[in-house]
Amino acid sequence: MSTWPPPAAPDPDRPGSRGISRRALVLGSLGAATVSGIAVIYASRSSGGATSAPPSSIVTTPATTPATPPPPPTTTSPPMTPTTTPATTPATTTPTATAASTDGRVLVVLQLAGGNDALNTLVPLTGAYHDARPVIGLDDSTLVALPGTTAYGLHPSLGPLGPILAAGNLGIAAGIGFEHPNRSHFASLDMWWAGNPDGTTGSGWLGRWLDATAGPDDALLRAAGLGGNVPALRADVSSSVAIAEIEQFSLTSAGESDALAAAWASLTPAHAAARAATQQIADLAALLPPTADTDGDVTRRLRIAAALIATEPDARVIHVAVSGFDTHANQLDTHAALLADVARGIAEFQTAITASGNATRTMLVTTSEFGRRIEDNGSAGTDHGKAGVQLVVGAGVRALDSGVVFGTLDPADPIDGDLRPVIDPRSLYATALDWLGGGLAAELTDQVLGGGFERLPFVIPTRG
Amino acid sequence: MVDASTTEQLIVRLHRRLGFGLRSGELTGASAEPAEHAAALLDAPADDSDAWGDEDYTVEPGADIGGRRRLGLLAIGRWIDHMAATDAPCADRLAWTWHGHFVSAFPEAKNPQFMVDQMRLFRSLGRGSFTALLRAVTVDPAMLLYLDGNDSTGTAPNENYSREVLELFTLGGGQYTEDDIAAGASALSGWRIARGSGTASFVARRHDDTPRTYLGTTGVHDVDTVVAAIAAHGAMPVFIARMLAREIVGPAVADDVVERCASAFVESDFDLDVLLRELVDEVLAGADGGSIVTAPVPWYAAALRITGAAPAWREVLPHLQAAGQVPWLPPNVSGWPSGGAWTNASTLVGCCNIAALVAAATPDDAAVLSAVDARELAIAMCVPGGWSATTEAALATVTTRRERLAVALVAPEFTTS
């Protein structure tokens, strides 16, 4: 049984908003590695070939050869066409995966609802960036340095991710989005949740994986939605438990009798499952630290996710939904606070699952329905755009070998004023599901996603 | 499970969809004619006062967030209390529907009075001219704050409202282009809440008056021409008719019902009262779009109405949040989900906890407590078909009448109509 680590001491220098900190976190010992070998999954329409990293106006150190050769510069498949033989297909695959083959791994999907602004999350160190964002552009000197690349820096609020970056356990997919994206939150969310560009599938991408690996005696909390019910978990046969807030997730906290709780549970199967879930969550809640007013939704919900992973060996999929990323106006302070919560939440989460001995069985990926417009909008905010940026975090990530940033965010090569999608979201999903399946699941992954999609290079699914 | 095949079930359905359910005794005591129940709901004399009366809910910009939140939550609680108590529930039921359609949220609007004013707009125009409603909500202070019209200028138009008004509020996806969104944002620029006054006003120097083509209409340059262009778009009547039809007739409403009602809506020059009455007439004539699991807020109002309970709002609120629905706090600009979404674990647990609070706060002499057995309880709760065997067994396992009521309030026979 794990105990929750004490919260990190407050860092008075931790950036909470623009202007508070001008500190750049420098990971000097890691040296610089090239990003010029970035492989992209969509060919750039402007060049007809692989997209290169944006030119950097401040890079002075010549790129050195990375320890491991970078992935091939481009794929042989045309944009958006599923490859028939995924790069990671192992020599032998199980025709039908079973629950046992998933090897006890758990995938946490952190959904940043509203459309996280990619350009102020992963900032390209280019003049084009500052030209496009005279009002909300971030000062280069405040950015968090990345190991192995000087083409980008991270938003200053993401400083707490420094140790994870330095360990190579964080990879960044840059320029991720469906090839024909939609600036509507809802059309775009439908695509991301369903895991297909039509957005019309009745099931969610996680729900289909859960169905494909379902067993007769699955744990009640095999899949959970923290922050509420999401269509990504929608399945035909598998159930998941939606928990808006755990404080209210109890049937007896107000002194109700066990007889009343049992009577409620007997009304419908859904009531019975809800009661059983409340009992399990009550045990889990005892492991959590008291919540402070300053704890954001990401931090609070990832604490619950960590406790669930520590107490439920059969947990497989945890979806964590947080909102507020639709930053149309006065973005600087809002986005700084949101990303500070993301960074703190992920950093504490990694610490917690490491302490409980679950780090090697856990991976976290972020999603968000789109990135935002390249230019700021005059309300000191940004409108809905196309490509975004997502994080892949876990002990199974080997980003120092592959390059921390895969893909590209290039404000000088826009499409309709937006960042150009160069990575299909299903590549992120395929990478996560391969890993979740224990490395023997490429065929299952492709079945769930309706085709073979290039895997992101950070994760070697057969390694634990 | 529940269908409208019996007259009594149809009456219950009308009261749930045009109001907040029945009071004890109203099903057996009043008319047995569904059309008379419908007429009583549609034609009830307006309330002397709405939920908020003469009280001022204004919070000045920059006020302490705790005080603002307390005042806002107080105003929300008063609305639900009014839903439960009013003799003319249709106005608030429609205001609730429009609030879930033309979505604004309290955290962005900040001033509770702006949300009160928007609910009043829905109460007064929710059965009037749709174009008048659309124009009013487009420049409504809470909406200007929620979807950023307040920050939109001619030199830097903000697209947030311009997109959602077409996608979510009037036409639906696929009916417009990105150029339409940009043109709409420019035409709607310049509306701003005047500092101190609390009302929206048009500031010409913040507006781009360039005539543009919008939804195929040329010369669109301001709020009136935007509203006229939307009203002239062929997709609007069916979109609005379908939204209301799902609420009144049911989620699986037949296309021909929607189309008939949309035609009447067009012929009336977009009179929402005509549309509403057409939809009710379809229900009375047998149109059945299936049962609806009552969403947490109207379910809670119905629970208060049937029991006469008055639980402490501060105790109910966290459970309503857990259930996933609090007025003025929608999850996003598309409002609350519908249908099966209300059977997830969090919602069920939240509603069970609320049921316990309602049962504990129900007056001793209420019919729902004095009922001697499950059959009488079904009558007291206006459940016309009686309980299923499963529910009856559940009711039999608890020992007190308040616990029995707490079970009955979340039983499918009460939550669904």
Interface residues (C-beta under 8 A of the other chain):
Chain A: A113 G114 N182 R183 S184 H185 F186 A187 G225 G228 N229 V241 A242 I243 A244 E245 E247 Q248 F249 S250 L251 S253 A254 E256 S257 A259 L260 A261 A262 A263 W264 S266 L267 T268 A270 H271 A273 A274 R275 A277 T278 S323 D326 H328 A329 N377 G378 S379 G381 D383 H384 D416
Chain B: D148 D151 S152 T153 T155 A156 P157 N158 E159 N160 R163 E167 L168 G173 E178 E315 P318 H319 Q321 A322 A323 G324 P331 N332 V333 S334 P337 A341 T343 N344 A345 S346 T347 L348 V349 G350 C352 N353 A356 L357 T390 T391 A393 A394 L395 T397 V398 T399 E403 A406 V407 V410 A411 P412
